[in-house]
């Protein structure tokens, strides 16, 4: 039982990005959470719009990459229609 509890705690801690103020930011959340916890991104790259099929028609989705520099790490978040769909970090 203790091993299961330890595994659950580790999974919860690793399933998202932890902002410097301690809040966990993960995929599927709104981009407003990034703005509240990290402020405006250092670099905002517009990827344009893409077409997807929805509700029997075409829907246009806006995509952006927001880049933050925190200490020695670079964090990139892919934002699609105001929602975080991917996150990636690098040391350099």
N, C-alpha and C positions, 0 to 999 in steps of 0.2 A: 504494500500500500504506500509506503514511503517513497519507493522508487517511482511509482506512478505519479505521485504528487510532485516530485522533483522534475519529472519529464514535462508535466503540464505547465509548471512554472517557467521552465526554460523555453518552451514553445511560445508561451504568451509573451515573454520578453523579447524573443527574436522575430516575432511576426510583423514587425513594423519599425519605422524609423523613429527614434526618440529625439525630439527637439531639445535644444540646450536648456529650456525651462522645464524639461521633464515630461512633456506631453508626448504621447505616442501618436504618430501619424502613419496610416497604412493605406494600402490600395483601396479604392472604392469610396473614400471620403471626399468631401467637397474641398475645392481649392481654397476656400475661405479659411480653413483651418491652418493652411500654410501661411497665409497672409497675417493671421492673428499671432501665430507663434514665431515666425521668422521674418516678417516684414516683406517688403518688395524684393523680388529676386534680383540678383546681380546681373544676370543675363536672361532675357526673355526672347526665345526664338520662335517665330511663327512658322508652323509647318503647313499652313494653308488649310483648306477644307477638303474633306473626302466625302464621297457618296456612300451611303448605306441604304439598304432596303429596310423599310419599317412601315408597318400598318398598310401594306399593299401599295406603297409608293416609294419615292426617293426622299431621303432625309440627308441634309448636309450637316456634317459634324466638323467643328473647328478644333484643330489640334495645335498645342504649343509645348515647348520644352522650357521649364523654369530651372535655372541653375543657381545654386546657393554655394557660397564658399564659407565653411565653418571650420576654424582652426586650420588644420592641414588637409582637410577633406573637401572634395567637391561632390555635391549632391545634385542629381538631375531627376526631375519629376516630369513625366509626360502627363499633360492635362488635356482631357478631351471633354468638351462641353462643360467645363467647370468642375470636372471630377478627376481625381488622381487615378490613372490607369496603370502606371508603371513608375518604379523608383530604382535608381541606380546610384552607387557611390564609388568614388575612386580616391586614391591617396594623392595622385598628382594631377 
